[in-house]
Amino acid sequence: MDDQQRDRTATSPTRVRAGDPAQPGQGTFRSLRIFNYRVWAGGAIVSNVGTWMQRTAQDWIVLTQLTHHSATAVGVVLALQFAPQMLLLPFTGLAADQLDRRRLLMVTQATMGILALGLGLLTVTGAVQLWQVYVFAFLLGCATAFDSPARQTFVSDLVAGPDLANAVALNSTSFNLARLIGPAVAGVLIGIVGSGWVFLINFLTFGAVLTSLKFLRTNELHMHERSVRRPGDFLDGFRYIRSRPDLTVILVMLFLIGTFGLNFPIYLSTMSVGVFHSGASAYGVLTSVMAVGSVIGALLAARRARPRLALLLAGSAVFGVGLGLAAVAPTFWLFALVLVAVGVASQTLTTTANSLIQLTTDHAMRGRVIAILLAVTLGGTPIGAPIAGWVSDTWGPRWSLGVGALSGLAAAALCLVYLRRFEGLRWRLSGGRLRMGMVEKDYRPESAELAEVAGPGGAVPEVAGAASVTSSAMYRIKVPTSGWVADSGHTSQTGRAGPSVNGR
């Protein structure tokens, strides 16, 4: 590169893609400056509080009113509620990719409100039976299966560019803030007016999110080109994931933890009743305490410039260790204290995974990929929840927590293998300290702007900190040399100069 070319490169304007750290807009709550997102978030927090109130009341009536403290029955309810995520997978992701998401959300939210009304009326009148709760749980799961991918991907219609990762994290904050408030309120209301009225109150909260959807400024929505319907649309999502090893490992990790680790309704209800011999208020307190950790984890995610795979390793490892400590906690308040750390870890894991997928998946495939993510995370519950309930009934609640701990440690081990094989993770002892480093690949959709400095003839010149830039039909990869020094004598998988260890 001659001196003139270097000068042009140094002074050329840099185009930075969405999600890069050097973007305008700072602050944890920066996405709330956008009118549409602010309106949507206001309605969503009210509805989320009602949803968590209903979940708490539903688990409680099954555990204490319709059965004699049967954790297996609670597991069956969870299985029926989350099974549709897997059963309806061929349709839910396509609906999010090919239909108007705003109108689809109006239909799904209204349907869930009607179901809450029906279950509430049955419970208030004293006519509710266990099989009816099973039916309502399954129908609610069907509505949620269509709602969740649309709701997750709808964020990219509200917020675009550098604030998208922040908006995804704030969505998680809203959900977990509701998990903090909802169970505590439900625990109080169950003791005062009964579970049936909690369901009816949840019915009213759906009016908030429906109103927010109605008053969005549709001319300010960031509408992306919808995918064209054709045979094999459903399988395209799996082909896309198979071409992306980073997405594959994320989904396998989420399957392990979602199936065997995220069974908190069983953990908390059985520990409250069977170990600490407490009532509904204690169950609500434990759920809210863990939600405190989840809110902290979501807010920390909102502050980050962009998500990283290394955070998945840390989150899953802390999740596994935390559940292990919770399993042996001798007192109620020590158990509650450990749940805060578990909440931070679980939220770090799930929010990072969601943000990585939202930011790096092509717009036309995003609904299907998110639907698969939800299916492996929540669709594993029909397998894991009954197992967790059976373990709790057979050997005790502490052993079911132990199963969850193993799932977190297994996911951490899988992530470690991936980072070492595909991201060049290396470690060594130096001066009595463990030093680690890796080459982090940055997968970015073809439709997103690639961070580049325009070179002569439109070519992308070599820039400081980039060892290689490659592209494929699905995504582009930029491999920075942060933590390592490029060595022209070592060739990476891309066929260009790759990274090597340089004594760090």
TIGULO-522987 format. One record per residue (C-alpha): chain; x, y, z. Coordinates in steps of 0.2 Angstrom, whole numbers. Layout:
# TIGULO-522987
   mol       u       v       w
     A       X       Y       Z
...
This chain:
# TIGULO-522987
   mol       u       v       w
     A       0       0       0
     A       8      17      -5
     A       8      33       5
     A      -7      41      -5
     A     -17      25      -3
     A     -14      25      16
     A     -19      43      17
     A     -35      40       8
     A     -39      25      19
     A     -35      35      35
     A     -46      50      30
     A     -61      40      22
     A     -77      40      31
     A     -80      24      41
     A     -97      15      39
     A    -101       5      55
     A    -114      -8      55
     A    -128      -9      68
     A    -122     -16      85
     A    -104     -10      84
     A     -98      -1      99
     A     -93      15      90
     A    -111      20      87
     A    -120      35      92
     A    -132      34     106
     A    -127      29     123
     A    -135      25     139
     A    -144       9     146
     A    -162      16     141
     A    -157      24     125
     A    -170      14     115
     A    -184      22     125
     A    -181      39     115
     A    -190      31     100
     A    -209      34     101
     A    -215      17      94
     A    -203       7     106
     A    -208      18     121
     A    -227      15     118
     A    -224      -4     115
     A    -213      -6     130
     A    -227       3     141
     A    -240      -9     136
     A    -229     -24     137
     A    -224     -21     155
     A    -242     -21     161
     A    -246     -36     151
     A    -231     -45     157
     A    -235     -42     175
     A    -252     -50     172
     A    -244     -65     164
     A    -233     -68     178
     A    -247     -66     190
     A    -257     -79     181
     A    -242     -91     180
     A    -240     -90     199
     A    -258     -93     203
     A    -259    -107     190
     A    -245    -117     198
     A    -251    -114     215
     A    -269    -120     212
     A    -262    -136     204
     A    -250    -139     218
     A    -261    -135     233
     A    -279    -135     228
     A    -281    -148     214
     A    -268    -160     219
     A    -259    -165     236
     A    -243    -156     233
     A    -239    -165     216
     A    -224    -158     208
     A    -227    -171     193
     A    -244    -162     190
     A    -235    -145     189
     A    -223    -153     177
     A    -237    -159     166
     A    -245    -141     166
     A    -228    -134     160
     A    -226    -148     147
     A    -243    -144     140
     A    -240    -126     140
     A    -223    -127     131
     A    -226    -142     120
     A    -234    -131     106
     A    -218    -122     104
     A    -211    -138      96
     A    -227    -145      89
     A    -231    -129      79
     A    -213    -125      74
     A    -217    -128      55
     A    -229    -113      56
     A    -225    -101      69
     A    -208     -95      62
     A    -216     -94      45
     A    -230     -83      52
     A    -217     -71      59
     A    -208     -70      43
     A    -222     -69      31
     A    -237     -60      40
     A    -239     -42      47
     A    -232     -44      64
     A    -242     -30      72
     A    -258     -38      66
     A    -252     -55      71
     A    -248     -49      89
     A    -266     -41      90
     A    -274     -58      87
     A    -262     -68      98
     A    -263     -56     113
     A    -282     -55     111
     A    -283     -74     111
     A    -272     -76     127
     A    -283     -63     136
     A    -299     -73     132
     A    -291     -89     139
     A    -287     -80     155
     A    -305     -74     156
     A    -311     -92     154
     A    -300    -100     167
     A    -303     -86     179
     A    -322     -88     178
     A    -320    -107     181
     A    -309    -104     196
     A    -320     -90     204
     A    -336    -101     202
     A    -327    -116     210
     A    -330    -127     195
     A    -311    -129     189
     A    -304    -146     188
     A    -286    -152     185
     A    -290    -158     167
     A    -297    -141     163
     A    -281    -132     169
     A    -272    -145     157
     A    -283    -140     142
     A    -281    -121     146
     A    -262    -123     148
     A    -261    -132     131
     A    -272    -119     122
     A    -262    -105     130
     A    -246    -113     124
     A    -253    -114     106
     A    -257     -95     106
     A    -240     -91     114
     A    -231    -102     101
     A    -237     -89      87
     A    -235     -74      99
     A    -217     -77     104
     A    -207     -77      88
     A    -218     -62      81
     A    -215     -52      98
     A    -196     -56      98
     A    -194     -51      80
     A    -206     -36      81
     A    -192     -27      90
     A    -183     -25      74
     A    -198     -17      66
     A    -198      -4      81
     A    -180      -1      82
     A    -166      -2      69
     A    -147       1      68
     A    -136       3      83
     A    -150       3      96
     A    -157     -14      92
     A    -146     -24     104
     A    -151     -12     117
     A    -170     -14     113
     A    -168     -33     114
     A    -160     -31     131
     A    -173     -19     137
     A    -187     -31     132
     A    -179     -44     143
     A    -178     -31     157
     A    -197     -28     155
     A    -200     -46     156
     A    -190     -49     171
     A    -196     -34     180
     A    -213     -41     178
     A    -207     -57     185
     A    -201     -47     200
     A    -218     -38     202
     A    -231     -51     196
     A    -227     -66     208
     A    -226     -55     223
     A    -243     -47     219
     A    -250     -64     215
     A    -244     -71     231
     A    -253     -57     241
     A    -269     -58     230
     A    -271     -77     231
     A    -271     -75     250
     A    -284     -61     250
     A    -296     -64     235
     A    -290     -81     228
     A    -282     -87     212
     A    -298     -85     201
     A    -297     -66     203
     A    -279     -66     198
     A    -283     -74     181
     A    -297     -61     179
     A    -285     -47     182
     A    -273     -54     170
     A    -287     -53     157
     A    -288     -35     160
     A    -270     -32     158
     A    -270     -38     140
     A    -280     -22     136
     A    -263     -12     139
     A    -253     -21     125
     A    -268     -21     113
     A    -269      -2     115
     A    -251       1     113
     A    -251      -9      96
     A    -266       1      91
     A    -257      18      94
     A    -241      14      86
     A    -235      26      72
     A    -236      13      57
     A    -227      25      45
     A    -212      25      57
     A    -210       6      58
     A    -195      -1      50
     A    -203     -13      38
     A    -191     -26      30
     A    -194     -36      14
     A    -205     -52      18
     A    -199     -69      13
     A    -208     -76      -2
     A    -218     -91       1
     A    -212    -107      -8
     A    -210    -126      -4
     A    -197    -130       9
     A    -198    -113      18
     A    -198    -122      35
     A    -183    -132      31
     A    -173    -116      26
     A    -172    -111      44
     A    -163    -127      48
     A    -152    -126      33
     A    -147    -108      38
     A    -143    -114      56
     A    -133    -129      50
     A    -122    -117      39
     A    -118    -107      55
     A    -108    -116      68
     A    -111    -102      81
     A    -130    -103      80
     A    -129    -122      81
     A    -119    -121      97
     A    -130    -108     105
     A    -146    -118     101
     A    -139    -134     108
     A    -133    -125     124
     A    -151    -117     126
     A    -159    -134     123
     A    -149    -142     138
     A    -152    -128     150
     A    -170    -125     144
     A    -175    -143     145
     A    -166    -148     162
     A    -162    -131     170
     A    -176    -118     168
     A    -189    -127     177
     A    -190    -114     191
     A    -209    -116     194
     A    -205    -134     200
     A    -189    -129     209
     A    -197    -114     219
     A    -214    -121     223
     A    -207    -138     229
     A    -193    -130     239
     A    -206    -118     247
     A    -218    -132     252
     A    -207    -147     254
     A    -191    -141     261
     A    -195    -124     269
     A    -213    -128     274
     A    -219    -111     268
     A    -235    -104     259
     A    -240     -95     244
     A    -231     -79     250
     A    -214     -87     252
     A    -216     -95     234
     A    -220     -77     227
     A    -205     -70     237
     A    -193     -83     230
     A    -199     -80     212
     A    -197     -61     214
     A    -180     -63     222
     A    -173     -73     207
     A    -181     -60     196
     A    -171     -47     205
     A    -156     -56     198
     A    -164     -57     181
     A    -167     -38     180
     A    -149     -35     185
     A    -143     -47     171
     A    -154     -39     158
     A    -149     -21     163
     A    -131     -26     162
     A    -134     -33     145
     A    -142     -17     140
     A    -126      -7     144
     A    -115     -18     133
     A    -111     -12     116
     A    -114     -29     108
     A    -116     -47     114
     A    -102     -60     114
     A    -101     -78     114
     A     -89     -78     129
     A    -103     -72     139
     A    -113     -88     135
     A     -98     -97     143
     A     -98     -87     158
     A    -117     -87     160
     A    -119    -106     158
     A    -105    -109     170
     A    -112     -98     184
     A    -129    -105     181
     A    -123    -122     184
     A    -113    -118     200
     A    -127    -107     206
     A    -140    -121     205
     A    -128    -133     214
     A    -126    -121     228
     A    -145    -118     229
     A    -147    -137     230
     A    -137    -138     246
     A    -143    -121     254
     A    -148    -125     272
     A    -160    -110     275
     A    -173    -101     266
     A    -164     -84     265
     A    -147     -92     259
     A    -157    -101     246
     A    -165     -84     241
     A    -148     -76     240
     A    -141     -89     228
     A    -156     -86     217
     A    -150     -69     214
     A    -134     -75     206
     A    -144     -88     196
     A    -155     -75     190
     A    -141     -64     184
     A    -133     -79     175
     A    -149     -86     167
     A    -153     -69     160
     A    -135     -66     154
     A    -136     -82     145
     A    -154     -80     137
     A    -152     -61     133
     A    -135     -64     125
     A    -141     -78     114
     A    -156     -68     109
     A    -146     -53     104
     A    -133     -63      95
     A    -146     -71      84
     A    -156     -55      81
     A    -141     -45      76
     A    -133     -58      65
     A    -147     -67      56
     A    -153     -61      39
     A    -170     -52      40
     A    -179     -64      29
     A    -174     -79      40
     A    -176     -71      57
     A    -193     -77      62
     A    -189     -95      58
     A    -173     -94      67
     A    -181     -86      83
     A    -195     -99      82
     A    -182    -113      82
     A    -173    -104      97
     A    -189    -104     106
     A    -193    -122     102
     A    -177    -128     108
     A    -177    -117     124
     A    -196    -119     129
     A    -200    -134     118
     A    -189    -145     129
     A    -200    -141     144
     A    -212    -156     140
     A    -196    -167     142
     A    -188    -159     156
     A    -202    -153     167
     A    -210    -170     170
     A    -192    -177     174
     A    -189    -163     186
     A    -206    -166     194
     A    -203    -184     195
     A    -185    -182     203
     A    -193    -170     216
     A    -207    -182     220
     A    -195    -197     221
     A    -179    -191     229
     A    -183    -173     235
     A    -183    -155     228
     A    -164    -153     231
     A    -160    -167     219
     A    -170    -159     205
     A    -160    -143     207
     A    -144    -154     205
     A    -151    -160     188
     A    -152    -142     183
     A    -135    -138     189
     A    -128    -152     178
     A    -137    -145     163
     A    -128    -128     165
     A    -111    -136     167
     A    -113    -147     152
     A    -118    -131     142
     A    -102    -122     148
     A     -92    -137     143
     A     -99    -137     125
     A     -96    -119     123
     A     -78    -121     129
     A     -76    -134     116
     A     -83    -123     102
     A     -73    -108     107
     A     -57    -118     107
     A     -61    -126      90
     A     -69    -112      80
     A     -64     -96      89
     A     -46    -100      92
     A     -48     -99     111
     A     -31    -102     120
     A     -25    -101     137
     A      -8    -103     147
     A       0    -100     164
     A      11     -85     164
     A      19     -78     180
     A       7     -89     191
     A      -9     -82     182
     A     -20     -89     169
     A     -20     -79     153
     A     -33     -82     139
     A     -36     -75     122
     A     -46     -79     106
     A     -50     -73      89
     A     -68     -68      89
     A     -78     -70      73
     A     -91     -57      70
     A    -106     -64      60
     A    -116     -51      51
     A    -130     -52      39
     A    -128     -48      21
     A    -142     -35      23
     A    -133     -26      37
     A    -120     -13      33
     A    -102     -20      35
     A     -90     -10      45
     A     -78      -5      32
     A     -67       9      25
     A     -70      12       7
     A     -54       8      -4
     A     -50      11     -22
     A     -63       4     -34
     A     -75       0     -19
     A     -63     -13     -12
     A     -62     -16       6
     A     -44     -13      11
     A     -35     -20      26
     A     -38     -11      41
     A     -30     -11      58
     A     -37     -25      69
     A     -44     -35      56
     A     -35     -51      51
     A     -47     -57      38
     A     -64     -53      30
     A     -74     -66      21
     A     -91     -67      15
     A    -104     -80      10
     A    -122     -81       3
     A    -128     -81      21
     A    -117     -70      31
     A    -101     -60      32
     A     -87     -64      45
     A     -75     -51      51
     A     -61     -58      62
     A     -53     -45      73
     A     -36     -48      81
     A     -40     -42      98
     A     -29     -51     110
     A     -18     -59      97
     A      -6     -53      84
     A      -8     -58      65
     A       6     -69      59
     A       7     -70      40
     A      15     -87      41
     A      -1     -95      48
     A     -15     -97      37
     A     -33     -98      44
     A     -48    -107      37
     A     -52     -92      26
     A     -36     -94      16
     A     -29     -78      22
     A     -17     -72      35
     A     -24     -79      52
     A     -20     -76      70
     A      -7     -85      81
     A      -2     -84      99
     A      11     -71     102
     A      16     -74     120
     A       0     -66     127
